Amino acid sequence: MAKYSKEQRDRAVDLYVRYERCAADVIRELGYPSRGALLSWYADQLEEERTRGVCFVKLL
């Protein structure tokens, strides 16, 4: 399994949100991660935001 930095994971999740949760577009642009990894990172980030009480929606 490939290891990605926090910055790489955050970039992928940011693009996932920007592209209206289209994993294929993110993978096409970045060349990583797998669909499963991206969905897992997204879920992790949502949980992190929920527990901190911060809204994940960003103005892009």
N, C-alpha and C positions, 0 to 999 in steps of 0.2 A: 504494500500500500504506500502510495506517495505521501510525502510529508509537505505540507504547505504552511507558509508563515501566516500569522494572524492578518497581516496586511493583504496577502493574497486571498484569504478566505473572505475578508471584509469586502474587498473589491468585487469578488464574484457575487456575493450576496447583494451588494448595492446594485450591480447590473441586473441581477435577477428581479429585483423590485422595479427598477427602471423599465425593464423589458416586459412588464406585466406578468411576471412569473413564468417566463418562457425559458426553460433550461437550455433548449437547443440553441437559442440565440447567444446565451452566455458562453456556452461551450464553443460555439463557432468563433466568437470574438477572442476569447482567451486561450483556447486550446486545452483547457482544463476546466473544471474537474469532471468526474463522472456525474451523471444525473443524480445517482444515489447520494454521493458526497455533497453535492450542492443542496439537495433537499435537507440533508442532515444539518449542514451548516446554517441553513435558513431557520430550521426549527430551533437549533441551539441559540441563534441570535434572538429569535422571538421570545424564547424562554428567558434569556438574559435580560432583555428589555422589560419583560413583564415583571420579573422579580425586582428590578430596579425602579419600576414605575415610570419608565421613559417610553415615549412613543417612538417607534422605529421609523415612521414616515419622515423622509427627508425631502426638502425642496431641492430639486436637481436642476 
